[in-house]
Amino acid sequence: MQLNTLQRVSARTYEKRVGRGGKRGKTSGRGTKGQKARAGHRIMPAIREVLKKLPKRRGYRFKSIEDKPNVVNVAMLERYFSAGDTVDMAILAERGLVRSNARTIKVLGDGVLTKKLSISGCGVSAAARAKIEQAGGSVQ
């Protein structure tokens, strides 16, 4: 086999170059004017219009819209509950200490607690846990 005897397996294809003289003069099959007649045209997809109308979710990696817990301090428990009561999400919402649609609740240790309370279904900080247990209460 010699280099001068090599032949292609498939026919050579050429990219169609319009507007360069030859069979299709002037507009070269592109119609008349407008965006589609221009070189390098790219039409915006229809979905882009919909996407542009959607509101932006602010914050880096959306931390600003993270579900933050509703906070209740030990001082509020002292004020709104009597000794021996059970504290849970439903009762806190019923008494107006948290929003009724709250997903998570956390008890923080600000204030003084002298009553024995039983806390269940809520997050509790270390300081609040110490105060609750010191008053004779329990946390589940």
BATIVO-712024 format. One record per atom (N, C-alpha, C, O): residue number from 1; residue in one letter; atom name; x, y, z. Coordinates in nm, 3 decimals, padded with zeros to 5 digits. Layout:
N
[NUM,"A","CA",[X,Y,Z]]
...
This chain:
140
[1,"M","N",[00.084,-00.117,00.000]]
[1,"M","CA",[00.000,00.000,00.000]]
[1,"M","C",[00.089,00.124,00.000]]
[1,"M","O",[00.184,00.135,00.078]]
[2,"Q","N",[00.057,00.216,-00.090]]
[2,"Q","CA",[00.131,00.341,-00.103]]
[2,"Q","C",[00.042,00.457,-00.059]]
[2,"Q","O",[-00.080,00.448,-00.065]]
[3,"L","N",[00.106,00.568,-00.014]]
[3,"L","CA",[00.028,00.686,00.026]]
[3,"L","C",[-00.058,00.738,-00.087]]
[3,"L","O",[-00.168,00.787,-00.064]]
[4,"N","N",[-00.009,00.727,-00.211]]
[4,"N","CA",[-00.085,00.781,-00.324]]
[4,"N","C",[-00.202,00.690,-00.364]]
[4,"N","O",[-00.280,00.727,-00.452]]
[5,"T","N",[-00.214,00.573,-00.303]]
[5,"T","CA",[-00.326,00.483,-00.336]]
[5,"T","C",[-00.436,00.482,-00.230]]
[5,"T","O",[-00.539,00.417,-00.248]]
[6,"L","N",[-00.415,00.556,-00.117]]
[6,"L","CA",[-00.517,00.560,-00.009]]
[6,"L","C",[-00.642,00.633,-00.058]]
[6,"L","O",[-00.632,00.732,-00.130]]
[7,"Q","N",[-00.759,00.583,-00.018]]
[7,"Q","CA",[-00.886,00.648,-00.053]]
[7,"Q","C",[-00.975,00.656,00.070]]
[7,"Q","O",[-00.963,00.576,00.162]]
[8,"R","N",[-01.066,00.754,00.071]]
[8,"R","CA",[-01.161,00.772,00.181]]
[8,"R","C",[-01.262,00.659,00.184]]
[8,"R","O",[-01.296,00.600,00.081]]
[9,"V","N",[-01.310,00.630,00.307]]
[9,"V","CA",[-01.415,00.531,00.322]]
[9,"V","C",[-01.550,00.597,00.292]]
[9,"V","O",[-01.634,00.539,00.224]]
[10,"S","N",[-01.569,00.720,00.344]]
[10,"S","CA",[-01.694,00.793,00.320]]
[10,"S","C",[-01.665,00.922,00.244]]
[10,"S","O",[-01.553,00.973,00.245]]
[11,"A","N",[-01.767,00.972,00.177]]
[11,"A","CA",[-01.750,01.094,00.098]]
[11,"A","C",[-01.724,01.213,00.191]]
[11,"A","O",[-01.774,01.215,00.304]]
[12,"R","N",[-01.649,01.309,00.145]]
[12,"R","CA",[-01.619,01.427,00.225]]
[12,"R","C",[-01.737,01.522,00.220]]
[12,"R","O",[-01.788,01.554,00.113]]
[13,"T","N",[-01.783,01.566,00.339]]
[13,"T","CA",[-01.896,01.659,00.345]]
[13,"T","C",[-01.845,01.798,00.378]]
[13,"T","O",[-01.750,01.814,00.455]]
[14,"Y","N",[-01.908,01.897,00.319]]
[14,"Y","CA",[-01.868,02.035,00.340]]
[14,"Y","C",[-01.981,02.110,00.410]]
[14,"Y","O",[-02.099,02.083,00.386]]
[15,"E","N",[-01.945,02.204,00.498]]
[15,"E","CA",[-02.043,02.287,00.563]]
[15,"E","C",[-02.095,02.389,00.462]]
[15,"E","O",[-02.017,02.450,00.388]]
[16,"K","N",[-02.226,02.406,00.459]]
[16,"K","CA",[-02.286,02.497,00.363]]
[16,"K","C",[-02.256,02.640,00.403]]
[16,"K","O",[-02.289,02.681,00.514]]
[17,"R","N",[-02.194,02.717,00.315]]
[17,"R","CA",[-02.160,02.856,00.343]]
[17,"R","C",[-02.249,02.944,00.256]]
[17,"R","O",[-02.229,02.956,00.135]]
[18,"V","N",[-02.348,03.007,00.323]]
[18,"V","CA",[-02.442,03.090,00.246]]
[18,"V","C",[-02.392,03.232,00.238]]
[18,"V","O",[-02.314,03.278,00.321]]
[19,"G","N",[-02.439,03.302,00.136]]
[19,"G","CA",[-02.405,03.443,00.120]]
[19,"G","C",[-02.264,03.466,00.071]]
[19,"G","O",[-02.207,03.571,00.098]]
[20,"R","N",[-02.206,03.368,00.000]]
[20,"R","CA",[-02.069,03.384,-00.049]]
[20,"R","C",[-02.065,03.376,-00.202]]
[20,"R","O",[-01.967,03.328,-00.259]]
[21,"G","N",[-02.171,03.422,-00.268]]
[21,"G","CA",[-02.174,03.411,-00.413]]
[21,"G","C",[-02.225,03.275,-00.454]]
[21,"G","O",[-02.265,03.197,-00.367]]
[22,"G","N",[-02.224,03.244,-00.582]]
[22,"G","CA",[-02.270,03.113,-00.627]]
[22,"G","C",[-02.417,03.113,-00.660]]
[22,"G","O",[-02.469,03.211,-00.713]]
[23,"K","N",[-02.486,03.003,-00.629]]
[23,"K","CA",[-02.623,02.984,-00.674]]
[23,"K","C",[-02.725,03.073,-00.604]]
[23,"K","O",[-02.824,03.112,-00.665]]
[24,"R","N",[-02.704,03.105,-00.477]]
[24,"R","CA",[-02.803,03.186,-00.404]]
[24,"R","C",[-02.744,03.323,-00.372]]
[24,"R","O",[-02.675,03.339,-00.271]]
[25,"G","N",[-02.770,03.418,-00.453]]
[25,"G","CA",[-02.717,03.552,-00.431]]
[25,"G","C",[-02.798,03.629,-00.329]]
[25,"G","O",[-02.896,03.577,-00.275]]
[26,"K","N",[-02.760,03.750,-00.304]]
[26,"K","CA",[-02.827,03.844,-00.214]]
[26,"K","C",[-02.855,03.784,-00.077]]
[26,"K","O",[-02.763,03.770,00.003]]
[27,"T","N",[-02.981,03.747,-00.047]]
[27,"T","CA",[-03.013,03.701,00.089]]
[27,"T","C",[-02.975,03.555,00.111]]
[27,"T","O",[-02.974,03.509,00.225]]
[28,"S","N",[-02.944,03.483,00.007]]
[28,"S","CA",[-02.893,03.345,00.015]]
[28,"S","C",[-02.984,03.251,00.091]]
[28,"S","O",[-02.936,03.168,00.169]]
[29,"G","N",[-03.113,03.262,00.070]]
[29,"G","CA",[-03.207,03.169,00.131]]
[29,"G","C",[-03.237,03.196,00.276]]
[29,"G","O",[-03.296,03.112,00.343]]
[30,"R","N",[-03.198,03.314,00.327]]
[30,"R","CA",[-03.224,03.347,00.468]]
[30,"R","C",[-03.345,03.439,00.483]]
[30,"R","O",[-03.370,03.488,00.593]]
[31,"G","N",[-03.418,03.464,00.379]]
[31,"G","CA",[-03.529,03.558,00.388]]
[31,"G","C",[-03.477,03.700,00.387]]
[31,"G","O",[-03.369,03.726,00.334]]
[32,"T","N",[-03.554,03.792,00.445]]
[32,"T","CA",[-03.514,03.933,00.443]]
[32,"T","C",[-03.497,03.987,00.584]]
[32,"T","O",[-03.590,03.978,00.664]]
[33,"K","N",[-03.386,04.040,00.613]]
[33,"K","CA",[-03.355,04.109,00.739]]
[33,"K","C",[-03.398,04.034,00.864]]
[33,"K","O",[-03.438,03.918,00.857]]
[34,"G","N",[-03.389,04.099,00.976]]
[34,"G","CA",[-03.431,04.041,01.103]]
[34,"G","C",[-03.325,03.954,01.167]]
[34,"G","O",[-03.219,03.928,01.109]]
[35,"Q","N",[-03.356,03.909,01.286]]
[35,"Q","CA",[-03.259,03.833,01.366]]
[35,"Q","C",[-03.218,03.702,01.297]]
[35,"Q","O",[-03.102,03.662,01.305]]
[36,"K","N",[-03.310,03.637,01.232]]
[36,"K","CA",[-03.281,03.508,01.170]]
[36,"K","C",[-03.194,03.520,01.045]]
[36,"K","O",[-03.134,03.422,01.001]]
[37,"A","N",[-03.187,03.641,00.990]]
[37,"A","CA",[-03.105,03.662,00.870]]
[37,"A","C",[-02.961,03.696,00.905]]
[37,"A","O",[-02.875,03.697,00.817]]
[38,"R","N",[-02.934,03.722,01.033]]
[38,"R","CA",[-02.800,03.766,01.073]]
[38,"R","C",[-02.707,03.648,01.099]]
[38,"R","O",[-02.752,03.536,01.124]]
[39,"A","N",[-02.579,03.675,01.092]]
[39,"A","CA",[-02.480,03.572,01.122]]
[39,"A","C",[-02.473,03.550,01.272]]
[39,"A","O",[-02.482,03.646,01.350]]
[40,"G","N",[-02.458,03.428,01.312]]
[40,"G","CA",[-02.443,03.396,01.454]]
[40,"G","C",[-02.567,03.422,01.536]]
[40,"G","O",[-02.558,03.445,01.657]]
[41,"H","N",[-02.685,03.419,01.474]]
[41,"H","CA",[-02.807,03.446,01.549]]
[41,"H","C",[-02.840,03.330,01.642]]
[41,"H","O",[-02.815,03.214,01.611]]
[42,"R","N",[-02.895,03.365,01.755]]
[42,"R","CA",[-02.939,03.263,01.851]]
[42,"R","C",[-03.063,03.317,01.920]]
[42,"R","O",[-03.056,03.418,01.989]]
[43,"I","N",[-03.175,03.252,01.901]]
[43,"I","CA",[-03.301,03.300,01.956]]
[43,"I","C",[-03.316,03.250,02.099]]
[43,"I","O",[-03.284,03.135,02.129]]
[44,"M","N",[-03.364,03.338,02.188]]
[44,"M","CA",[-03.383,03.303,02.328]]
[44,"M","C",[-03.492,03.196,02.340]]
[44,"M","O",[-03.599,03.210,02.280]]
[45,"P","N",[-03.466,03.089,02.416]]
[45,"P","CA",[-03.568,02.984,02.431]]
[45,"P","C",[-03.691,03.037,02.504]]
[45,"P","O",[-03.681,03.129,02.585]]
[46,"A","N",[-03.808,02.980,02.476]]
[46,"A","CA",[-03.934,03.027,02.535]]
[46,"A","C",[-03.934,03.011,02.686]]
[46,"A","O",[-03.993,03.094,02.757]]
[47,"I","N",[-03.871,02.907,02.737]]
[47,"I","CA",[-03.869,02.883,02.881]]
[47,"I","C",[-03.795,02.994,02.956]]
[47,"I","O",[-03.821,03.018,03.074]]
[48,"R","N",[-03.703,03.062,02.886]]
[48,"R","CA",[-03.626,03.169,02.951]]
[48,"R","C",[-03.716,03.282,02.997]]
[48,"R","O",[-03.692,03.341,03.103]]
[49,"E","N",[-03.820,03.312,02.919]]
[49,"E","CA",[-03.914,03.417,02.959]]
[49,"E","C",[-03.982,03.381,03.091]]
[49,"E","O",[-04.001,03.467,03.177]]
[50,"V","N",[-04.017,03.256,03.107]]
[50,"V","CA",[-04.082,03.210,03.230]]
[50,"V","C",[-03.984,03.219,03.346]]
[50,"V","O",[-04.020,03.264,03.455]]
[51,"L","N",[-03.861,03.175,03.324]]
[51,"L","CA",[-03.760,03.176,03.430]]
[51,"L","C",[-03.728,03.316,03.478]]
[51,"L","O",[-03.705,03.338,03.597]]
[52,"K","N",[-03.727,03.412,03.385]]
[52,"K","CA",[-03.694,03.550,03.423]]
[52,"K","C",[-03.801,03.613,03.510]]
[52,"K","O",[-03.774,03.706,03.586]]
[53,"K","N",[-03.924,03.562,03.500]]
[53,"K","CA",[-04.035,03.618,03.578]]
[53,"K","C",[-04.043,03.560,03.719]]
[53,"K","O",[-04.113,03.616,03.804]]
[54,"L","N",[-03.974,03.450,03.745]]
[54,"L","CA",[-03.976,03.390,03.878]]
[54,"L","C",[-03.896,03.475,03.976]]
[54,"L","O",[-03.794,03.532,03.937]]
[55,"P","N",[-03.939,03.485,04.102]]
[55,"P","CA",[-03.863,03.564,04.199]]
[55,"P","C",[-03.733,03.495,04.238]]
[55,"P","O",[-03.725,03.372,04.236]]
[56,"K","N",[-03.633,03.575,04.273]]
[56,"K","CA",[-03.505,03.519,04.317]]
[56,"K","C",[-03.515,03.478,04.463]]
[56,"K","O",[-03.584,03.542,04.542]]
[57,"R","N",[-03.447,03.371,04.496]]
[57,"R","CA",[-03.438,03.331,04.636]]
[57,"R","C",[-03.307,03.388,04.688]]
[57,"R","O",[-03.199,03.346,04.648]]
[58,"R","N",[-03.318,03.483,04.777]]
[58,"R","CA",[-03.201,03.557,04.822]]
[58,"R","C",[-03.114,03.477,04.918]]
[58,"R","O",[-03.161,03.384,04.983]]
[59,"G","N",[-02.988,03.514,04.924]]
[59,"G","CA",[-02.896,03.453,05.019]]
[59,"G","C",[-02.806,03.351,04.954]]
[59,"G","O",[-02.848,03.278,04.865]]
[60,"Y","N",[-02.683,03.344,04.998]]
[60,"Y","CA",[-02.589,03.249,04.944]]
[60,"Y","C",[-02.629,03.108,04.988]]
[60,"Y","O",[-02.638,03.079,05.107]]
[61,"R","N",[-02.651,03.023,04.893]]
[61,"R","CA",[-02.695,02.886,04.917]]
[61,"R","C",[-02.825,02.880,04.997]]
[61,"R","O",[-02.855,02.779,05.060]]
[62,"F","N",[-02.902,02.988,04.994]]
[62,"F","CA",[-03.036,02.997,05.051]]
[62,"F","C",[-03.039,02.976,05.202]]
[62,"F","O",[-03.136,02.922,05.254]]
[63,"K","N",[-02.935,03.017,05.274]]
[63,"K","CA",[-02.935,03.005,05.419]]
[63,"K","C",[-03.035,03.102,05.482]]
[63,"K","O",[-03.083,03.078,05.593]]
[64,"S","N",[-03.066,03.211,05.412]]
[64,"S","CA",[-03.157,03.311,05.467]]
[64,"S","C",[-03.300,03.259,05.477]]
[64,"S","O",[-03.380,03.313,05.554]]
[65,"I","N",[-03.333,03.156,05.399]]
[65,"I","CA",[-03.469,03.103,05.404]]
[65,"I","C",[-03.472,02.969,05.477]]
[65,"I","O",[-03.570,02.895,05.468]]
[66,"E","N",[-03.366,02.941,05.548]]
[66,"E","CA",[-03.358,02.819,05.625]]
[66,"E","C",[-03.465,02.821,05.735]]
[66,"E","O",[-03.498,02.927,05.787]]
[67,"D","N",[-03.518,02.705,05.769]]
[67,"D","CA",[-03.622,02.697,05.872]]
[67,"D","C",[-03.559,02.717,06.009]]
[67,"D","O",[-03.491,02.628,06.061]]
[68,"K","N",[-03.583,02.834,06.067]]
[68,"K","CA",[-03.527,02.865,06.198]]
[68,"K","C",[-03.628,02.827,06.306]]
[68,"K","O",[-03.748,02.842,06.284]]
[69,"P","N",[-03.583,02.776,06.421]]
[69,"P","CA",[-03.678,02.736,06.525]]
[69,"P","C",[-03.739,02.857,06.595]]
[69,"P","O",[-03.677,02.962,06.605]]
[70,"N","N",[-03.862,02.840,06.642]]
[70,"N","CA",[-03.925,02.942,06.725]]
[70,"N","C",[-03.864,02.931,06.864]]
[70,"N","O",[-03.844,02.821,06.915]]
[71,"V","N",[-03.835,03.044,06.923]]
[71,"V","CA",[-03.763,03.046,07.049]]
[71,"V","C",[-03.857,03.079,07.165]]
[71,"V","O",[-03.938,03.171,07.156]]
[72,"V","N",[-03.844,03.002,07.273]]
[72,"V","CA",[-03.917,03.028,07.398]]
[72,"V","C",[-03.815,03.026,07.510]]
[72,"V","O",[-03.738,02.931,07.523]]
[73,"N","N",[-03.815,03.130,07.592]]
[73,"N","CA",[-03.721,03.136,07.703]]
[73,"N","C",[-03.782,03.074,07.829]]
[73,"N","O",[-03.904,03.063,07.842]]
[74,"V","N",[-03.696,03.033,07.919]]
[74,"V","CA",[-03.739,02.973,08.046]]
[74,"V","C",[-03.826,03.070,08.125]]
[74,"V","O",[-03.918,03.027,08.195]]
[75,"A","N",[-03.798,03.199,08.114]]
[75,"A","CA",[-03.877,03.300,08.185]]
[75,"A","C",[-04.023,03.298,08.139]]
[75,"A","O",[-04.113,03.320,08.220]]
[76,"M","N",[-04.047,03.272,08.010]]
[76,"M","CA",[-04.184,03.265,07.957]]
[76,"M","C",[-04.255,03.141,08.011]]
[76,"M","O",[-04.375,03.146,08.041]]
[77,"L","N",[-04.183,03.030,08.024]]
[77,"L","CA",[-04.242,02.909,08.081]]
[77,"L","C",[-04.282,02.932,08.227]]
[77,"L","O",[-04.387,02.886,08.271]]
[78,"E","N",[-04.198,03.003,08.299]]
[78,"E","CA",[-04.225,03.038,08.439]]
[78,"E","C",[-04.354,03.119,08.450]]
[78,"E","O",[-04.433,03.101,08.542]]
[79,"R","N",[-04.374,03.207,08.355]]
[79,"R","CA",[-04.487,03.300,08.359]]
[79,"R","C",[-04.619,03.236,08.314]]
[79,"R","O",[-04.724,03.264,08.373]]
[80,"Y","N",[-04.616,03.150,08.212]]
[80,"Y","CA",[-04.738,03.099,08.151]]
[80,"Y","C",[-04.780,02.959,08.198]]
[80,"Y","O",[-04.890,02.914,08.165]]
[81,"F","N",[-04.696,02.890,08.274]]
[81,"F","CA",[-04.729,02.754,08.316]]
[81,"F","C",[-04.723,02.743,08.468]]
[81,"F","O",[-04.648,02.814,08.534]]
[82,"S","N",[-04.804,02.650,08.520]]
[82,"S","CA",[-04.801,02.626,08.665]]
[82,"S","C",[-04.722,02.498,08.692]]
[82,"S","O",[-04.690,02.423,08.599]]
[83,"A","N",[-04.691,02.473,08.818]]
[83,"A","CA",[-04.608,02.359,08.855]]
[83,"A","C",[-04.676,02.227,08.816]]
[83,"A","O",[-04.796,02.210,08.837]]
[84,"G","N",[-04.598,02.135,08.760]]
[84,"G","CA",[-04.647,02.004,08.722]]
[84,"G","C",[-04.704,01.995,08.581]]
[84,"G","O",[-04.744,01.887,08.538]]
[85,"D","N",[-04.708,02.107,08.508]]
[85,"D","CA",[-04.761,02.107,08.371]]
[85,"D","C",[-04.666,02.039,08.274]]
[85,"D","O",[-04.544,02.032,08.296]]
[86,"T","N",[-04.725,01.987,08.166]]
[86,"T","CA",[-04.647,01.931,08.056]]
[86,"T","C",[-04.643,02.034,07.943]]
[86,"T","O",[-04.746,02.088,07.905]]
[87,"V","N",[-04.525,02.061,07.892]]
[87,"V","CA",[-04.507,02.162,07.787]]
[87,"V","C",[-04.471,02.090,07.657]]
[87,"V","O",[-04.374,02.015,07.651]]
[88,"D","N",[-04.553,02.114,07.553]]
[88,"D","CA",[-04.520,02.061,07.421]]
[88,"D","C",[-04.560,02.165,07.314]]
[88,"D","O",[-04.609,02.273,07.347]]
[89,"M","N",[-04.539,02.131,07.187]]
[89,"M","CA",[-04.561,02.227,07.078]]
[89,"M","C",[-04.706,02.276,07.073]]
[89,"M","O",[-04.730,02.395,07.055]]
[90,"A","N",[-04.800,02.186,07.088]]
[90,"A","CA",[-04.942,02.223,07.078]]
[90,"A","C",[-04.982,02.321,07.188]]
[90,"A","O",[-05.052,02.419,07.161]]
[91,"I","N",[-04.939,02.295,07.311]]
[91,"I","CA",[-04.976,02.382,07.423]]
[91,"I","C",[-04.910,02.519,07.410]]
[91,"I","O",[-04.972,02.621,07.441]]
[92,"L","N",[-04.785,02.522,07.363]]
[92,"L","CA",[-04.717,02.650,07.342]]
[92,"L","C",[-04.789,02.734,07.236]]
[92,"L","O",[-04.801,02.855,07.251]]
[93,"A","N",[-04.836,02.670,07.130]]
[93,"A","CA",[-04.909,02.741,07.025]]
[93,"A","C",[-05.045,02.787,07.077]]
[93,"A","O",[-05.090,02.897,07.044]]
[94,"E","N",[-05.109,02.703,07.156]]
[94,"E","CA",[-05.241,02.735,07.212]]
[94,"E","C",[-05.234,02.858,07.303]]
[94,"E","O",[-05.324,02.941,07.303]]
[95,"R","N",[-05.128,02.868,07.380]]
[95,"R","CA",[-05.113,02.981,07.473]]
[95,"R","C",[-05.049,03.104,07.409]]
[95,"R","O",[-05.030,03.206,07.475]]
[96,"G","N",[-05.017,03.093,07.280]]
[96,"G","CA",[-04.968,03.210,07.206]]
[96,"G","C",[-04.821,03.240,07.221]]
[96,"G","O",[-04.778,03.351,07.189]]
[97,"L","N",[-04.742,03.144,07.270]]
[97,"L","CA",[-04.599,03.167,07.286]]
[97,"L","C",[-04.523,03.147,07.156]]
[97,"L","O",[-04.416,03.206,07.137]]
[98,"V","N",[-04.576,03.064,07.066]]
[98,"V","CA",[-04.515,03.042,06.934]]
[98,"V","C",[-04.625,03.045,06.828]]
[98,"V","O",[-04.743,03.037,06.861]]
[99,"R","N",[-04.586,03.056,06.701]]
[99,"R","CA",[-04.683,03.051,06.592]]
[99,"R","C",[-04.744,02.912,06.583]]
[99,"R","O",[-04.679,02.813,06.617]]
[100,"S","N",[-04.867,02.905,06.538]]
[100,"S","CA",[-04.934,02.774,06.531]]
[100,"S","C",[-04.877,02.685,06.422]]
[100,"S","O",[-04.890,02.563,06.429]]
[101,"N","N",[-04.812,02.746,06.320]]
[101,"N","CA",[-04.754,02.666,06.211]]
[101,"N","C",[-04.606,02.638,06.233]]
[101,"N","O",[-04.536,02.600,06.139]]
[102,"A","N",[-04.557,02.655,06.355]]
[102,"A","CA",[-04.415,02.635,06.385]]
[102,"A","C",[-04.377,02.488,06.367]]
[102,"A","O",[-04.447,02.399,06.415]]
[103,"R","N",[-04.266,02.465,06.298]]
[103,"R","CA",[-04.219,02.328,06.279]]
[103,"R","C",[-04.128,02.285,06.393]]
[103,"R","O",[-04.137,02.172,06.442]]
[104,"T","N",[-04.041,02.377,06.434]]
[104,"T","CA",[-03.949,02.343,06.543]]
[104,"T","C",[-03.952,02.452,06.650]]
[104,"T","O",[-03.970,02.570,06.620]]
[105,"I","N",[-03.935,02.408,06.774]]
[105,"I","CA",[-03.934,02.501,06.888]]
[105,"I","C",[-03.811,02.469,06.971]]
[105,"I","O",[-03.776,02.353,06.992]]
[106,"K","N",[-03.746,02.575,07.018]]
[106,"K","CA",[-03.631,02.555,07.105]]
[106,"K","C",[-03.647,02.638,07.231]]
[106,"K","O",[-03.680,02.756,07.226]]
[107,"V","N",[-03.624,02.574,07.345]]
[107,"V","CA",[-03.631,02.641,07.475]]
[107,"V","C",[-03.491,02.688,07.511]]
[107,"V","O",[-03.397,02.609,07.514]]
[108,"L","N",[-03.479,02.818,07.537]]
[108,"L","CA",[-03.350,02.876,07.574]]
[108,"L","C",[-03.349,02.911,07.723]]
[108,"L","O",[-03.455,02.922,07.785]]
[109,"G","N",[-03.230,02.929,07.778]]
[109,"G","CA",[-03.215,02.943,07.923]]
[109,"G","C",[-03.214,03.085,07.977]]
[109,"G","O",[-03.151,03.109,08.080]]
[110,"D","N",[-03.283,03.178,07.913]]
[110,"D","CA",[-03.286,03.316,07.963]]
[110,"D","C",[-03.396,03.330,08.069]]
[110,"D","O",[-03.513,03.306,08.039]]
[111,"G","N",[-03.361,03.366,08.188]]
[111,"G","CA",[-03.458,03.383,08.295]]
[111,"G","C",[-03.439,03.280,08.405]]
[111,"G","O",[-03.343,03.203,08.405]]
[112,"V","N",[-03.535,03.280,08.501]]
[112,"V","CA",[-03.528,03.191,08.617]]
[112,"V","C",[-03.650,03.100,08.615]]
[112,"V","O",[-03.760,03.144,08.583]]
[113,"L","N",[-03.629,02.973,08.650]]
[113,"L","CA",[-03.740,02.878,08.656]]
[113,"L","C",[-03.745,02.817,08.796]]
[113,"L","O",[-03.646,02.762,08.844]]
[114,"T","N",[-03.861,02.826,08.860]]
[114,"T","CA",[-03.877,02.770,08.995]]
[114,"T","C",[-03.981,02.658,08.997]]
[114,"T","O",[-03.994,02.590,09.098]]
[115,"K","N",[-04.054,02.639,08.887]]
[115,"K","CA",[-04.162,02.539,08.882]]
[115,"K","C",[-04.115,02.410,08.817]]
[115,"K","O",[-04.029,02.411,08.729]]
[116,"K","N",[-04.173,02.299,08.861]]
[116,"K","CA",[-04.140,02.168,08.804]]
[116,"K","C",[-04.223,02.149,08.677]]
[116,"K","O",[-04.345,02.136,08.683]]
[117,"L","N",[-04.155,02.146,08.562]]
[117,"L","CA",[-04.222,02.131,08.433]]
[117,"L","C",[-04.167,02.010,08.358]]
[117,"L","O",[-04.050,01.974,08.373]]
[118,"S","N",[-04.253,01.949,08.278]]
[118,"S","CA",[-04.211,01.836,08.194]]
[118,"S","C",[-04.215,01.883,08.049]]
[118,"S","O",[-04.323,01.915,07.998]]
[119,"I","N",[-04.099,01.886,07.981]]
[119,"I","CA",[-04.090,01.938,07.844]]
[119,"I","C",[-04.074,01.821,07.748]]
[119,"I","O",[-03.989,01.734,07.769]]
[120,"S","N",[-04.157,01.819,07.642]]
[120,"S","CA",[-04.145,01.712,07.543]]
[120,"S","C",[-04.167,01.768,07.403]]
[120,"S","O",[-04.246,01.861,07.384]]
[121,"G","N",[-04.098,01.710,07.305]]
[121,"G","CA",[-04.114,01.749,07.164]]
[121,"G","C",[-04.054,01.882,07.127]]
[121,"G","O",[-04.089,01.938,07.023]]
[122,"C","N",[-03.965,01.934,07.208]]
[122,"C","CA",[-03.902,02.063,07.181]]
[122,"C","C",[-03.750,02.050,07.196]]
[122,"C","O",[-03.702,01.967,07.273]]
[123,"G","N",[-03.678,02.131,07.123]]
[123,"G","CA",[-03.534,02.137,07.142]]
[123,"G","C",[-03.504,02.219,07.267]]
[123,"G","O",[-03.576,02.313,07.298]]
[124,"V","N",[-03.400,02.182,07.337]]
[124,"V","CA",[-03.366,02.251,07.461]]
[124,"V","C",[-03.216,02.279,07.463]]
[124,"V","O",[-03.135,02.191,07.435]]
[125,"S","N",[-03.181,02.403,07.497]]
[125,"S","CA",[-03.039,02.437,07.507]]
[125,"S","C",[-02.982,02.379,07.637]]
[125,"S","O",[-03.056,02.338,07.726]]
[126,"A","N",[-02.850,02.376,07.644]]
[126,"A","CA",[-02.785,02.319,07.763]]
[126,"A","C",[-02.818,02.398,07.889]]
[126,"A","O",[-02.843,02.340,07.994]]
[127,"A","N",[-02.820,02.531,07.878]]
[127,"A","CA",[-02.850,02.616,07.993]]
[127,"A","C",[-02.994,02.595,08.038]]
[127,"A","O",[-03.021,02.589,08.158]]
[128,"A","N",[-03.087,02.584,07.943]]
[128,"A","CA",[-03.229,02.564,07.977]]
[128,"A","C",[-03.249,02.427,08.042]]
[128,"A","O",[-03.324,02.414,08.138]]
[129,"R","N",[-03.180,02.325,07.988]]
[129,"R","CA",[-03.191,02.190,08.045]]
[129,"R","C",[-03.145,02.190,08.191]]
[129,"R","O",[-03.208,02.128,08.277]]
[130,"A","N",[-03.035,02.259,08.218]]
[130,"A","CA",[-02.982,02.265,08.355]]
[130,"A","C",[-03.084,02.332,08.448]]
[130,"A","O",[-03.106,02.284,08.560]]
[131,"K","N",[-03.146,02.440,08.404]]
[131,"K","CA",[-03.243,02.514,08.488]]
[131,"K","C",[-03.369,02.431,08.511]]
[131,"K","O",[-03.424,02.431,08.621]]
[132,"I","N",[-03.415,02.359,08.407]]
[132,"I","CA",[-03.536,02.278,08.418]]
[132,"I","C",[-03.513,02.162,08.516]]
[132,"I","O",[-03.597,02.134,08.602]]
[133,"E","N",[-03.397,02.096,08.502]]
[133,"E","CA",[-03.368,01.983,08.589]]
[133,"E","C",[-03.337,02.027,08.732]]
[133,"E","O",[-03.363,01.953,08.828]]
[134,"Q","N",[-03.284,02.146,08.746]]
[134,"Q","CA",[-03.254,02.202,08.880]]
[134,"Q","C",[-03.385,02.231,08.953]]
[134,"Q","O",[-03.392,02.218,09.076]]
[135,"A","N",[-03.490,02.271,08.878]]
[135,"A","CA",[-03.620,02.299,08.939]]
[135,"A","C",[-03.701,02.171,08.964]]
[135,"A","O",[-03.810,02.177,09.020]]
[136,"G","N",[-03.646,02.055,08.922]]
[136,"G","CA",[-03.714,01.928,08.945]]
[136,"G","C",[-03.791,01.878,08.824]]
[136,"G","O",[-03.859,01.776,08.834]]
[137,"G","N",[-03.782,01.946,08.713]]
[137,"G","CA",[-03.853,01.907,08.592]]
[137,"G","C",[-03.775,01.806,08.510]]
[137,"G","O",[-03.666,01.762,08.548]]
[138,"S","N",[-03.833,01.770,08.394]]
[138,"S","CA",[-03.768,01.673,08.307]]
[138,"S","C",[-03.780,01.715,08.162]]
[138,"S","O",[-03.870,01.791,08.125]]
[139,"V","N",[-03.688,01.663,08.080]]
[139,"V","CA",[-03.688,01.693,07.936]]
[139,"V","C",[-03.686,01.560,07.862]]
[139,"V","O",[-03.602,01.474,07.889]]
[140,"Q","N",[-03.780,01.544,07.766]]
[140,"Q","CA",[-03.782,01.424,07.684]]
[140,"Q","C",[-03.738,01.459,07.545]]
[140,"Q","O",[-03.733,01.372,07.458]]
